[in-house]
Amino acid sequence: MRTDRVDTHGKVSLRYAGTMRHLGIGRAHAGLRVRIIRQGPDTMVIDLATGELLAEHTIDPDRGYQPQRKRPR
């Protein structure tokens, strides 16, 4: 678990398996302070101020950029 700030491109960085990964959150969230919770290859990104779940990812070790996991509608 760690705290970070979403960059101007809507991403946060996370080291996984010895390599930096970039998690896509969305440009609408640029500048927000977030909490990143990781268990194995799965992550959740939560707005630190409101507790809102912003994104979920399953890290693919073959990619540097990690798109958000699709949520069922």
Phi and psi restraints in degrees (range 20) as a CNS / XPLOR table:
assign (resid 1 and name C) (resid 2 and name N)
       (resid 2 and name CA) (resid 2 and name C) 1.0 -152.1 20.0 2
assign (resid 2 and name N) (resid 2 and name CA)
       (resid 2 and name C) (resid 3 and name N) 1.0 162.5 20.0 2
assign (resid 2 and name C) (resid 3 and name N)
       (resid 3 and name CA) (resid 3 and name C) 1.0 -110.5 20.0 2
assign (resid 3 and name N) (resid 3 and name CA)
       (resid 3 and name C) (resid 4 and name N) 1.0 140.3 20.0 2
assign (resid 3 and name C) (resid 4 and name N)
       (resid 4 and name CA) (resid 4 and name C) 1.0 -151.0 20.0 2
assign (resid 4 and name N) (resid 4 and name CA)
       (resid 4 and name C) (resid 5 and name N) 1.0 176.5 20.0 2
assign (resid 4 and name C) (resid 5 and name N)
       (resid 5 and name CA) (resid 5 and name C) 1.0 -120.6 20.0 2
assign (resid 5 and name N) (resid 5 and name CA)
       (resid 5 and name C) (resid 6 and name N) 1.0 134.6 20.0 2
assign (resid 5 and name C) (resid 6 and name N)
       (resid 6 and name CA) (resid 6 and name C) 1.0 -67.8 20.0 2
assign (resid 6 and name N) (resid 6 and name CA)
       (resid 6 and name C) (resid 7 and name N) 1.0 129.8 20.0 2
assign (resid 6 and name C) (resid 7 and name N)
       (resid 7 and name CA) (resid 7 and name C) 1.0 -75.3 20.0 2
assign (resid 7 and name N) (resid 7 and name CA)
       (resid 7 and name C) (resid 8 and name N) 1.0 177.9 20.0 2
assign (resid 7 and name C) (resid 8 and name N)
       (resid 8 and name CA) (resid 8 and name C) 1.0 -66.8 20.0 2
assign (resid 8 and name N) (resid 8 and name CA)
       (resid 8 and name C) (resid 9 and name N) 1.0 -17.2 20.0 2
assign (resid 8 and name C) (resid 9 and name N)
       (resid 9 and name CA) (resid 9 and name C) 1.0 -94.5 20.0 2
assign (resid 9 and name N) (resid 9 and name CA)
       (resid 9 and name C) (resid 10 and name N) 1.0 2.4 20.0 2
assign (resid 9 and name C) (resid 10 and name N)
       (resid 10 and name CA) (resid 10 and name C) 1.0 83.1 20.0 2
assign (resid 10 and name N) (resid 10 and name CA)
       (resid 10 and name C) (resid 11 and name N) 1.0 28.6 20.0 2
assign (resid 10 and name C) (resid 11 and name N)
       (resid 11 and name CA) (resid 11 and name C) 1.0 -128.0 20.0 2
assign (resid 11 and name N) (resid 11 and name CA)
       (resid 11 and name C) (resid 12 and name N) 1.0 158.1 20.0 2
assign (resid 11 and name C) (resid 12 and name N)
       (resid 12 and name CA) (resid 12 and name C) 1.0 -126.7 20.0 2
assign (resid 12 and name N) (resid 12 and name CA)
       (resid 12 and name C) (resid 13 and name N) 1.0 156.4 20.0 2
assign (resid 12 and name C) (resid 13 and name N)
       (resid 13 and name CA) (resid 13 and name C) 1.0 -107.1 20.0 2
assign (resid 13 and name N) (resid 13 and name CA)
       (resid 13 and name C) (resid 14 and name N) 1.0 147.9 20.0 2
assign (resid 13 and name C) (resid 14 and name N)
       (resid 14 and name CA) (resid 14 and name C) 1.0 -148.6 20.0 2
assign (resid 14 and name N) (resid 14 and name CA)
       (resid 14 and name C) (resid 15 and name N) 1.0 133.6 20.0 2
assign (resid 14 and name C) (resid 15 and name N)
       (resid 15 and name CA) (resid 15 and name C) 1.0 -86.1 20.0 2
assign (resid 15 and name N) (resid 15 and name CA)
       (resid 15 and name C) (resid 16 and name N) 1.0 127.1 20.0 2
assign (resid 15 and name C) (resid 16 and name N)
       (resid 16 and name CA) (resid 16 and name C) 1.0 -139.7 20.0 2
assign (resid 16 and name N) (resid 16 and name CA)
       (resid 16 and name C) (resid 17 and name N) 1.0 128.7 20.0 2
assign (resid 16 and name C) (resid 17 and name N)
       (resid 17 and name CA) (resid 17 and name C) 1.0 54.4 20.0 2
assign (resid 17 and name N) (resid 17 and name CA)
       (resid 17 and name C) (resid 18 and name N) 1.0 38.9 20.0 2
assign (resid 17 and name C) (resid 18 and name N)
       (resid 18 and name CA) (resid 18 and name C) 1.0 77.8 20.0 2
assign (resid 18 and name N) (resid 18 and name CA)
       (resid 18 and name C) (resid 19 and name N) 1.0 7.7 20.0 2
assign (resid 18 and name C) (resid 19 and name N)
       (resid 19 and name CA) (resid 19 and name C) 1.0 -131.9 20.0 2
assign (resid 19 and name N) (resid 19 and name CA)
       (resid 19 and name C) (resid 20 and name N) 1.0 143.6 20.0 2
assign (resid 19 and name C) (resid 20 and name N)
       (resid 20 and name CA) (resid 20 and name C) 1.0 -72.0 20.0 2
assign (resid 20 and name N) (resid 20 and name CA)
       (resid 20 and name C) (resid 21 and name N) 1.0 132.9 20.0 2
assign (resid 20 and name C) (resid 21 and name N)
       (resid 21 and name CA) (resid 21 and name C) 1.0 -118.1 20.0 2
assign (resid 21 and name N) (resid 21 and name CA)
       (resid 21 and name C) (resid 22 and name N) 1.0 149.7 20.0 2
assign (resid 21 and name C) (resid 22 and name N)
       (resid 22 and name CA) (resid 22 and name C) 1.0 -117.2 20.0 2
assign (resid 22 and name N) (resid 22 and name CA)
       (resid 22 and name C) (resid 23 and name N) 1.0 117.3 20.0 2
assign (resid 22 and name C) (resid 23 and name N)
       (resid 23 and name CA) (resid 23 and name C) 1.0 -94.8 20.0 2
assign (resid 23 and name N) (resid 23 and name CA)
       (resid 23 and name C) (resid 24 and name N) 1.0 122.3 20.0 2
assign (resid 23 and name C) (resid 24 and name N)
       (resid 24 and name CA) (resid 24 and name C) 1.0 -74.9 20.0 2
assign (resid 24 and name N) (resid 24 and name CA)
       (resid 24 and name C) (resid 25 and name N) 1.0 124.9 20.0 2
assign (resid 24 and name C) (resid 25 and name N)
       (resid 25 and name CA) (resid 25 and name C) 1.0 -112.6 20.0 2
assign (resid 25 and name N) (resid 25 and name CA)
       (resid 25 and name C) (resid 26 and name N) 1.0 -41.0 20.0 2
assign (resid 25 and name C) (resid 26 and name N)
       (resid 26 and name CA) (resid 26 and name C) 1.0 126.5 20.0 2
assign (resid 26 and name N) (resid 26 and name CA)
       (resid 26 and name C) (resid 27 and name N) 1.0 135.3 20.0 2
assign (resid 26 and name C) (resid 27 and name N)
       (resid 27 and name CA) (resid 27 and name C) 1.0 -61.8 20.0 2
assign (resid 27 and name N) (resid 27 and name CA)
       (resid 27 and name C) (resid 28 and name N) 1.0 -24.9 20.0 2
assign (resid 27 and name C) (resid 28 and name N)
       (resid 28 and name CA) (resid 28 and name C) 1.0 -62.3 20.0 2
assign (resid 28 and name N) (resid 28 and name CA)
       (resid 28 and name C) (resid 29 and name N) 1.0 -19.7 20.0 2
assign (resid 28 and name C) (resid 29 and name N)
       (resid 29 and name CA) (resid 29 and name C) 1.0 -102.7 20.0 2
assign (resid 29 and name N) (resid 29 and name CA)
       (resid 29 and name C) (resid 30 and name N) 1.0 10.3 20.0 2
assign (resid 29 and name C) (resid 30 and name N)
       (resid 30 and name CA) (resid 30 and name C) 1.0 -54.5 20.0 2
assign (resid 30 and name N) (resid 30 and name CA)
       (resid 30 and name C) (resid 31 and name N) 1.0 133.1 20.0 2
assign (resid 30 and name C) (resid 31 and name N)
       (resid 31 and name CA) (resid 31 and name C) 1.0 89.5 20.0 2
assign (resid 31 and name N) (resid 31 and name CA)
       (resid 31 and name C) (resid 32 and name N) 1.0 -11.8 20.0 2
assign (resid 31 and name C) (resid 32 and name N)
       (resid 32 and name CA) (resid 32 and name C) 1.0 -71.6 20.0 2
assign (resid 32 and name N) (resid 32 and name CA)
       (resid 32 and name C) (resid 33 and name N) 1.0 143.7 20.0 2
assign (resid 32 and name C) (resid 33 and name N)
       (resid 33 and name CA) (resid 33 and name C) 1.0 -86.1 20.0 2
assign (resid 33 and name N) (resid 33 and name CA)
       (resid 33 and name C) (resid 34 and name N) 1.0 130.7 20.0 2
assign (resid 33 and name C) (resid 34 and name N)
       (resid 34 and name CA) (resid 34 and name C) 1.0 -130.2 20.0 2
assign (resid 34 and name N) (resid 34 and name CA)
       (resid 34 and name C) (resid 35 and name N) 1.0 158.3 20.0 2
assign (resid 34 and name C) (resid 35 and name N)
       (resid 35 and name CA) (resid 35 and name C) 1.0 -108.9 20.0 2
assign (resid 35 and name N) (resid 35 and name CA)
       (resid 35 and name C) (resid 36 and name N) 1.0 129.3 20.0 2
assign (resid 35 and name C) (resid 36 and name N)
       (resid 36 and name CA) (resid 36 and name C) 1.0 -107.8 20.0 2
assign (resid 36 and name N) (resid 36 and name CA)
       (resid 36 and name C) (resid 37 and name N) 1.0 122.4 20.0 2
assign (resid 36 and name C) (resid 37 and name N)
       (resid 37 and name CA) (resid 37 and name C) 1.0 -113.7 20.0 2
assign (resid 37 and name N) (resid 37 and name CA)
       (resid 37 and name C) (resid 38 and name N) 1.0 126.1 20.0 2
assign (resid 37 and name C) (resid 38 and name N)
       (resid 38 and name CA) (resid 38 and name C) 1.0 -125.9 20.0 2
assign (resid 38 and name N) (resid 38 and name CA)
       (resid 38 and name C) (resid 39 and name N) 1.0 134.9 20.0 2
assign (resid 38 and name C) (resid 39 and name N)
       (resid 39 and name CA) (resid 39 and name C) 1.0 -135.4 20.0 2
assign (resid 39 and name N) (resid 39 and name CA)
       (resid 39 and name C) (resid 40 and name N) 1.0 108.8 20.0 2
assign (resid 39 and name C) (resid 40 and name N)
       (resid 40 and name CA) (resid 40 and name C) 1.0 63.0 20.0 2
assign (resid 40 and name N) (resid 40 and name CA)
       (resid 40 and name C) (resid 41 and name N) 1.0 -134.1 20.0 2
assign (resid 40 and name C) (resid 41 and name N)
       (resid 41 and name CA) (resid 41 and name C) 1.0 -85.1 20.0 2
assign (resid 41 and name N) (resid 41 and name CA)
       (resid 41 and name C) (resid 42 and name N) 1.0 -1.9 20.0 2
assign (resid 41 and name C) (resid 42 and name N)
       (resid 42 and name CA) (resid 42 and name C) 1.0 -96.4 20.0 2
assign (resid 42 and name N) (resid 42 and name CA)
       (resid 42 and name C) (resid 43 and name N) 1.0 137.7 20.0 2
assign (resid 42 and name C) (resid 43 and name N)
       (resid 43 and name CA) (resid 43 and name C) 1.0 -129.5 20.0 2
assign (resid 43 and name N) (resid 43 and name CA)
       (resid 43 and name C) (resid 44 and name N) 1.0 153.8 20.0 2
assign (resid 43 and name C) (resid 44 and name N)
       (resid 44 and name CA) (resid 44 and name C) 1.0 -129.1 20.0 2
assign (resid 44 and name N) (resid 44 and name CA)
       (resid 44 and name C) (resid 45 and name N) 1.0 137.5 20.0 2
assign (resid 44 and name C) (resid 45 and name N)
       (resid 45 and name CA) (resid 45 and name C) 1.0 -116.1 20.0 2
assign (resid 45 and name N) (resid 45 and name CA)
       (resid 45 and name C) (resid 46 and name N) 1.0 122.2 20.0 2
assign (resid 45 and name C) (resid 46 and name N)
       (resid 46 and name CA) (resid 46 and name C) 1.0 -121.5 20.0 2
assign (resid 46 and name N) (resid 46 and name CA)
       (resid 46 and name C) (resid 47 and name N) 1.0 135.6 20.0 2
assign (resid 46 and name C) (resid 47 and name N)
       (resid 47 and name CA) (resid 47 and name C) 1.0 -64.3 20.0 2
assign (resid 47 and name N) (resid 47 and name CA)
       (resid 47 and name C) (resid 48 and name N) 1.0 123.4 20.0 2
assign (resid 47 and name C) (resid 48 and name N)
       (resid 48 and name CA) (resid 48 and name C) 1.0 -66.4 20.0 2
assign (resid 48 and name N) (resid 48 and name CA)
       (resid 48 and name C) (resid 49 and name N) 1.0 -32.0 20.0 2
assign (resid 48 and name C) (resid 49 and name N)
       (resid 49 and name CA) (resid 49 and name C) 1.0 -78.7 20.0 2
assign (resid 49 and name N) (resid 49 and name CA)
       (resid 49 and name C) (resid 50 and name N) 1.0 -39.5 20.0 2
assign (resid 49 and name C) (resid 50 and name N)
       (resid 50 and name CA) (resid 50 and name C) 1.0 -108.6 20.0 2
assign (resid 50 and name N) (resid 50 and name CA)
       (resid 50 and name C) (resid 51 and name N) 1.0 -18.7 20.0 2
assign (resid 50 and name C) (resid 51 and name N)
       (resid 51 and name CA) (resid 51 and name C) 1.0 82.9 20.0 2
assign (resid 51 and name N) (resid 51 and name CA)
       (resid 51 and name C) (resid 52 and name N) 1.0 4.8 20.0 2
assign (resid 51 and name C) (resid 52 and name N)
       (resid 52 and name CA) (resid 52 and name C) 1.0 -71.3 20.0 2
assign (resid 52 and name N) (resid 52 and name CA)
       (resid 52 and name C) (resid 53 and name N) 1.0 135.8 20.0 2
assign (resid 52 and name C) (resid 53 and name N)
       (resid 53 and name CA) (resid 53 and name C) 1.0 -75.2 20.0 2
assign (resid 53 and name N) (resid 53 and name CA)
       (resid 53 and name C) (resid 54 and name N) 1.0 118.3 20.0 2
assign (resid 53 and name C) (resid 54 and name N)
       (resid 54 and name CA) (resid 54 and name C) 1.0 -95.1 20.0 2
assign (resid 54 and name N) (resid 54 and name CA)
       (resid 54 and name C) (resid 55 and name N) 1.0 -37.0 20.0 2
assign (resid 54 and name C) (resid 55 and name N)
       (resid 55 and name CA) (resid 55 and name C) 1.0 -160.2 20.0 2
assign (resid 55 and name N) (resid 55 and name CA)
       (resid 55 and name C) (resid 56 and name N) 1.0 155.1 20.0 2
assign (resid 55 and name C) (resid 56 and name N)
       (resid 56 and name CA) (resid 56 and name C) 1.0 -130.6 20.0 2
assign (resid 56 and name N) (resid 56 and name CA)
       (resid 56 and name C) (resid 57 and name N) 1.0 144.4 20.0 2
assign (resid 56 and name C) (resid 57 and name N)
       (resid 57 and name CA) (resid 57 and name C) 1.0 -137.5 20.0 2
assign (resid 57 and name N) (resid 57 and name CA)
       (resid 57 and name C) (resid 58 and name N) 1.0 150.9 20.0 2
assign (resid 57 and name C) (resid 58 and name N)
       (resid 58 and name CA) (resid 58 and name C) 1.0 -117.7 20.0 2
assign (resid 58 and name N) (resid 58 and name CA)
       (resid 58 and name C) (resid 59 and name N) 1.0 113.8 20.0 2
assign (resid 58 and name C) (resid 59 and name N)
       (resid 59 and name CA) (resid 59 and name C) 1.0 -71.4 20.0 2
assign (resid 59 and name N) (resid 59 and name CA)
       (resid 59 and name C) (resid 60 and name N) 1.0 126.0 20.0 2
assign (resid 59 and name C) (resid 60 and name N)
       (resid 60 and name CA) (resid 60 and name C) 1.0 -95.8 20.0 2
assign (resid 60 and name N) (resid 60 and name CA)
       (resid 60 and name C) (resid 61 and name N) 1.0 112.6 20.0 2
assign (resid 60 and name C) (resid 61 and name N)
       (resid 61 and name CA) (resid 61 and name C) 1.0 -63.9 20.0 2
assign (resid 61 and name N) (resid 61 and name CA)
       (resid 61 and name C) (resid 62 and name N) 1.0 -12.7 20.0 2
assign (resid 61 and name C) (resid 62 and name N)
       (resid 62 and name CA) (resid 62 and name C) 1.0 -90.4 20.0 2
assign (resid 62 and name N) (resid 62 and name CA)
       (resid 62 and name C) (resid 63 and name N) 1.0 -0.3 20.0 2
assign (resid 62 and name C) (resid 63 and name N)
       (resid 63 and name CA) (resid 63 and name C) 1.0 -125.7 20.0 2
assign (resid 63 and name N) (resid 63 and name CA)
       (resid 63 and name C) (resid 64 and name N) 1.0 146.9 20.0 2
assign (resid 63 and name C) (resid 64 and name N)
       (resid 64 and name CA) (resid 64 and name C) 1.0 -84.3 20.0 2
assign (resid 64 and name N) (resid 64 and name CA)
       (resid 64 and name C) (resid 65 and name N) 1.0 -44.2 20.0 2
assign (resid 64 and name C) (resid 65 and name N)
       (resid 65 and name CA) (resid 65 and name C) 1.0 -91.0 20.0 2
assign (resid 65 and name N) (resid 65 and name CA)
       (resid 65 and name C) (resid 66 and name N) 1.0 132.0 20.0 2
assign (resid 65 and name C) (resid 66 and name N)
       (resid 66 and name CA) (resid 66 and name C) 1.0 -114.0 20.0 2
assign (resid 66 and name N) (resid 66 and name CA)
       (resid 66 and name C) (resid 67 and name N) 1.0 107.7 20.0 2
assign (resid 66 and name C) (resid 67 and name N)
       (resid 67 and name CA) (resid 67 and name C) 1.0 -71.4 20.0 2
assign (resid 67 and name N) (resid 67 and name CA)
       (resid 67 and name C) (resid 68 and name N) 1.0 160.6 20.0 2
assign (resid 67 and name C) (resid 68 and name N)
       (resid 68 and name CA) (resid 68 and name C) 1.0 -64.6 20.0 2
assign (resid 68 and name N) (resid 68 and name CA)
       (resid 68 and name C) (resid 69 and name N) 1.0 148.1 20.0 2
assign (resid 68 and name C) (resid 69 and name N)
       (resid 69 and name CA) (resid 69 and name C) 1.0 -73.6 20.0 2
assign (resid 69 and name N) (resid 69 and name CA)
       (resid 69 and name C) (resid 70 and name N) 1.0 137.8 20.0 2
assign (resid 69 and name C) (resid 70 and name N)
       (resid 70 and name CA) (resid 70 and name C) 1.0 -68.7 20.0 2
assign (resid 70 and name N) (resid 70 and name CA)
       (resid 70 and name C) (resid 71 and name N) 1.0 132.6 20.0 2
assign (resid 70 and name C) (resid 71 and name N)
       (resid 71 and name CA) (resid 71 and name C) 1.0 -96.3 20.0 2
assign (resid 71 and name N) (resid 71 and name CA)
       (resid 71 and name C) (resid 72 and name N) 1.0 136.8 20.0 2
assign (resid 71 and name C) (resid 72 and name N)
       (resid 72 and name CA) (resid 72 and name C) 1.0 -65.9 20.0 2
assign (resid 72 and name N) (resid 72 and name CA)
       (resid 72 and name C) (resid 73 and name N) 1.0 143.7 20.0 2
